[in-house]
Amino acid sequence: MFSETDFAQMQRALALAARGMYTTTPNPRVGCVIVQDGVVIGEGFTQPAGHDHAEIQALKDARARGHDVAGATVYVTLEPCSHFGRTPPCANALSDARVAKVVAAMEDPNPQVSGRGLSMLRDAGIDVRCGLLAHEAGELNIGFVSRMTRGRPWVRMKSAASLDGRTALPSGESQWITGDAARLDGHAWRARACAILTGIGTVREDNPQLTVRGIDTPRQPRRVLIDSRLELPLDARLLEGAPLLIFCGALDDAANARAAELKARGAEIVPLPNARGKVDLPAMLAALGQRGINELHVEAGHKLNGSLLREGCVDELLVYLAPTLLGADAAGMFDLAAPPRLDERTRLTFHSFERIGDDLRILARFAPPTASH
């Protein structure tokens, strides 16, 4: 169904899409290549929200080079949109340009599109193919797919630990377990996320900034804090810079007074109490999805990590392991109770692993429930 040329051009489109890694949110990362008589005549990738989508960029690029795109083949990593959002439908633009063929990597999971864009193109007499390198395109937009299909972001929990799974000494000292290369790589994962989440315990211990540093990015992810009783100090570094989003639990009079002070510092307070008066974590993910958060990057302590894991709020673990040992008394990555039986253990699958400097980076995803092995 697809030729070597098709694969090569779609791989180029995926490489273009990756150029929008840090900029397209809340929109998906999309790349587009226009080919005529075997020659690339236009390229583009999705610009920041409110600006051109990949197809429009590629059409403009082709015309700027002096090419007529009529009869051309278009390779695009996501189904062209069929609805009016901040920009007009790309499916209409391709039809109006009289292209002959459109090859899409995958259908758009957005219910407003979901096959309609491809149908519009077919109705216009365009030869439409879909499914080329769909897995790669889905990985590039794993957060967008999650938000469109589940109403919540893709949650990636990051941890840096010794080889025996320890993150800090009993004294709380943790900087730095891993090396410079691993820390820089961690900032690249921060940069691709729409938001970075931590808990009040981490703020007390480390007073983090939760910003991207050392990576060339035009935007900083949204910073999100779970602080059930609104105990955030007013001099915390999280309150510097862009507004902070704080999810809290049930508030008493003292906490309400604290909320007013934090709001005066620019923070946004969202009470989402569960039955125990703490933050309802699944509801928080839904709230973040409603705010257009595709990928949520978690950097928290073992207690919040454990809570998120227990409530099924984590999709994958990003773990950096250093070739060191800290011992049994050091803090672990997750506050989790041992299962009663081994066949009830939490199962994951290794998605990737790579050496980063002197450390090992592991990306592991949670496996679906299965029968006993």
C-alpha positions in Angstrom: 0.0 0.0 0.0 2.9 2.4 0.8 6.1 2.7 -1.2 9.7 3.4 0.0 9.2 6.9 -1.1 6.0 7.2 1.0 7.9 6.0 4.1 10.8 8.4 3.4 8.5 11.4 3.0 6.5 10.6 6.1 9.6 10.2 8.1 10.6 13.7 6.9 7.1 15.0 8.0 7.6 13.4 11.4 11.0 15.1 11.7 9.3 18.4 10.9 6.5 17.7 13.5 9.2 17.2 16.1 10.4 20.8 15.6 7.2 21.9 17.3 7.9 19.7 20.3 8.0 22.7 22.7 5.7 25.1 21.0 2.4 23.7 19.7 0.5 23.0 22.9 -2.4 22.6 23.3 -2.4 21.7 19.6 -0.8 18.5 18.4 2.7 18.4 16.8 2.2 18.0 13.1 4.5 18.0 10.1 3.7 18.3 6.4 5.6 17.6 3.2 4.3 18.4 -0.3 5.8 16.4 -3.2 5.4 16.9 -6.9 7.0 14.6 -9.5 9.2 13.2 -6.8 10.5 16.6 -5.7 9.7 18.2 -2.3 8.2 21.6 -3.1 6.9 22.6 0.3 7.3 21.8 4.0 5.8 23.0 7.3 5.0 22.2 10.9 2.4 23.4 13.2 3.1 26.8 14.7 2.0 28.0 18.2 -1.7 28.0 18.9 -3.6 30.5 16.8 -1.1 30.5 14.0 -0.7 28.3 10.9 -1.1 24.5 11.0 1.5 22.4 9.3 -0.5 22.1 6.0 -0.9 25.8 5.7 2.8 26.3 6.4 3.7 23.8 3.7 1.3 25.4 1.1 2.7 28.8 1.8 6.2 27.4 1.5 5.5 25.8 -1.9 3.9 29.0 -3.2 6.8 31.1 -1.9 9.1 28.9 -3.9 7.0 29.6 -7.0 5.3 26.2 -7.2 1.7 25.4 -8.2 0.6 22.5 -5.8 -2.2 21.3 -8.1 -1.7 17.5 -8.6 0.8 17.2 -5.8 1.0 14.6 -3.0 0.8 15.8 0.6 2.3 13.8 3.5 1.0 14.9 6.8 1.5 13.3 10.3 -2.1 13.8 11.4 -5.5 14.0 9.6 -6.1 17.5 8.3 -8.6 19.3 10.5 -12.1 19.8 9.3 -13.5 22.4 11.7 -13.1 26.1 12.4 -11.1 26.7 15.6 -8.6 29.5 15.9 -7.8 28.8 12.2 -9.8 27.6 9.2 -10.0 23.9 8.3 -6.9 22.5 6.6 -8.9 20.0 4.7 -10.6 22.9 2.9 -7.3 24.5 2.1 -5.9 21.3 0.6 -9.1 20.8 -1.5 -8.9 24.4 -2.7 -5.3 23.9 -3.7 -6.4 20.9 -5.9 -3.8 18.5 -4.5 -4.1 15.0 -6.0 -3.3 12.8 -3.0 -3.1 13.0 0.8 -1.2 10.5 2.9 -1.9 10.8 6.6 -0.1 9.0 9.4 -3.1 8.7 11.6 -6.7 9.9 12.2 -7.2 12.9 14.4 -8.5 11.6 17.8 -10.3 15.0 18.3 -14.0 14.2 18.2 -14.5 17.3 16.2 -12.4 15.8 13.4 -12.0 12.0 13.8 -12.3 11.0 10.2 -14.2 14.0 8.9 -11.2 15.7 7.5 -10.3 12.6 5.4 -13.9 12.3 4.3 -14.0 15.9 3.1 -10.8 15.3 1.1 -12.3 12.1 -0.5 -15.5 13.9 -1.3 -13.4 16.5 -3.1 -12.0 13.7 -5.3 -8.6 13.5 -3.6 -6.9 10.1 -3.2 -6.6 9.6 0.5 -4.5 7.0 2.4 -4.1 6.8 6.1 -2.0 4.7 8.6 1.6 5.2 7.4 3.9 5.3 10.5 0.8 5.7 12.7 2.6 4.4 15.8 5.4 7.0 15.4 2.9 9.8 14.9 0.9 8.6 18.0 4.0 8.6 20.1 4.8 12.2 19.1 1.4 13.3 20.2 0.8 10.8 23.1 -0.5 13.6 25.3 -2.9 15.1 22.7 -4.3 11.6 22.1 -4.7 11.1 25.8 -6.6 14.3 26.3 -8.8 13.8 23.3 -9.7 10.2 24.1 -9.6 10.2 28.0 -10.2 13.8 28.9 -6.9 13.9 30.9 -3.3 14.4 30.1 -0.6 11.8 29.6 1.2 11.6 33.0 4.9 11.0 33.1 6.5 10.6 36.5 10.2 11.4 36.7 12.6 10.2 39.4 16.3 10.2 39.8 17.7 7.4 42.0 20.6 5.3 42.9 20.9 1.8 41.6 19.2 0.5 44.7 16.2 2.8 44.0 17.0 5.5 46.6 16.4 9.2 46.0 17.8 10.9 49.1 19.8 10.3 52.2 18.0 10.2 55.6 19.1 13.8 56.1 17.1 14.8 52.9 20.3 15.5 50.9 19.6 14.5 47.2 21.5 17.0 45.1 22.9 15.5 43.0 22.5 11.7 42.6 22.7 11.7 38.8 25.1 13.5 36.6 25.0 16.7 34.5 23.9 14.9 31.3 21.0 13.2 33.0 19.8 16.5 34.6 20.0 18.3 31.3 18.0 15.4 29.6 15.5 15.7 32.4 15.0 19.4 31.5 14.3 18.4 27.9 11.5 16.2 29.1 10.2 19.1 31.2 10.3 21.3 28.2 8.1 19.0 26.1 5.4 18.9 28.8 2.5 21.3 29.0 2.8 21.5 32.8 5.1 20.3 35.6 3.5 19.1 38.9 5.0 18.8 42.3 3.7 18.6 45.9 4.1 20.7 49.0 6.6 18.2 50.5 9.0 18.8 47.7 8.6 22.6 48.1 9.5 22.3 51.8 12.5 20.1 51.1 14.0 21.7 47.9 12.1 25.0 47.2 12.2 24.3 43.5 11.7 26.6 40.6 10.1 23.9 38.3 11.4 25.8 35.3 13.2 24.5 32.1 16.9 25.4 32.2 19.7 24.6 29.7 17.2 23.8 26.9 16.4 26.3 24.1 12.7 26.7 24.5 10.5 29.7 23.8 8.0 28.9 26.6 7.9 27.5 30.1 5.5 24.8 31.0 2.7 25.7 33.4 3.6 25.0 37.1 1.2 23.1 39.2 1.2 22.4 42.9 -0.7 20.0 45.1 -1.1 21.6 48.5 -4.1 20.2 50.3 -4.0 22.8 53.2 -2.4 25.7 51.4 0.9 25.6 53.3 3.0 27.1 50.5 5.3 29.8 52.0 4.8 33.2 50.4 8.5 33.4 49.7 8.6 30.1 47.7 10.3 30.3 44.4 7.3 28.7 42.8 5.5 32.1 43.2 8.1 33.8 41.0 7.5 34.3 37.4 4.4 32.8 35.6 1.2 32.3 37.7 1.1 29.1 39.7 -1.9 26.8 39.7 -2.5 25.3 43.1 -4.9 22.4 43.7 -6.0 22.1 47.3 -8.5 20.2 49.5 -11.2 21.3 51.9 -10.3 24.7 53.3 -10.9 26.0 56.9 -10.9 29.7 57.8 -7.2 29.9 58.1 -6.6 28.3 54.7 -9.1 30.6 53.1 -7.2 33.6 54.5 -4.0 32.0 53.1 -5.7 31.6 49.7 -6.4 35.3 49.6 -2.7 36.0 50.2 -1.6 33.5 47.5 -4.1 34.9 45.0 -2.6 38.3 45.7 0.7 36.9 44.6 -0.8 35.7 41.3 -1.6 32.1 42.2 -4.7 30.4 41.0 -6.4 28.3 43.7 -8.6 25.3 42.7 -10.3 23.4 45.6 -10.9 19.8 44.7 -11.4 17.9 47.9 -11.9 14.2 48.1 -13.7 12.4 50.9 -10.7 12.8 53.2 -10.3 16.5 52.5 -7.2 16.1 50.4 -6.9 16.7 46.7 -9.0 14.5 44.4 -6.2 13.4 42.1 -8.3 11.9 39.2 -10.5 15.0 39.3 -7.4 17.1 39.1 -6.3 15.3 35.9 -9.7 16.0 34.4 -9.4 19.6 35.3 -6.0 19.8 33.7 -7.4 18.2 30.6 -10.1 20.8 30.4 -7.3 23.4 30.5 -5.6 22.0 27.4 -2.8 20.2 29.2 -1.6 17.3 27.0 1.4 16.1 28.9 1.9 16.4 32.6 5.4 16.0 34.0 5.6 15.0 37.7 8.6 15.7 39.9 7.5 15.0 43.4 8.5 13.1 46.6 7.8 9.5 47.4 4.5 10.2 49.2 2.8 12.1 46.4 4.3 9.7 43.9 2.8 6.8 45.8 -0.6 8.5 46.0 -0.7 9.2 42.3 0.3 5.6 41.5 -2.3 4.1 43.9 -5.0 6.1 42.3 -4.1 5.1 38.7 -3.0 8.6 37.8 0.4 7.7 36.1 0.9 6.5 32.6 4.7 6.1 32.5 7.8 6.3 34.7 10.9 8.3 33.6 13.6 7.0 35.8 17.3 7.9 35.8 19.5 5.4 37.6 22.9 6.4 38.8 25.7 3.7 39.3 25.7 4.3 43.1 24.2 2.7 46.2 22.7 4.7 49.1 21.4 2.0 51.4 18.2 0.8 53.0 17.7 3.9 55.2 17.7 6.3 52.3 14.3 7.5 50.8 12.7 5.4 48.1 11.0 6.6 44.9 7.4 5.6 45.8 5.5 5.2 49.0 3.7 2.0 48.2 2.8 -1.0 50.3 4.0 -4.4 49.2 1.3 -6.6 47.6 0.1 -9.6 49.5 1.2 -11.9 46.7 3.7 -11.7 44.0 1.2 -12.2 41.2 -0.5 -9.0 42.5 2.5 -6.8 41.9 2.3 -3.7 39.8 3.4 -4.6 36.2 5.1 -2.3 33.8 6.7 -2.7 30.4 10.1 -1.2 29.3 9.4 1.2 26.6 13.0 2.4 26.1 16.3 2.6 27.9 19.4 4.6 27.1 22.7 5.5 28.7 22.8 9.2 29.4 26.3 10.2 30.5 27.2 7.9 33.4 23.5 7.2 34.2 20.8 5.0 32.7 17.5 6.4 31.6 14.5 4.0 31.7 11.1 4.8 30.3 8.5 2.2 31.6 4.8 2.2 31.0 2.1 0.5 33.0 0.9 -2.7 31.5 -2.8 -3.5 31.2 -4.3 -5.9 33.7 -3.6 -9.5 32.7 -4.2 -13.0 34.0 -1.5 -14.6 36.1 1.8 -15.2 34.3 
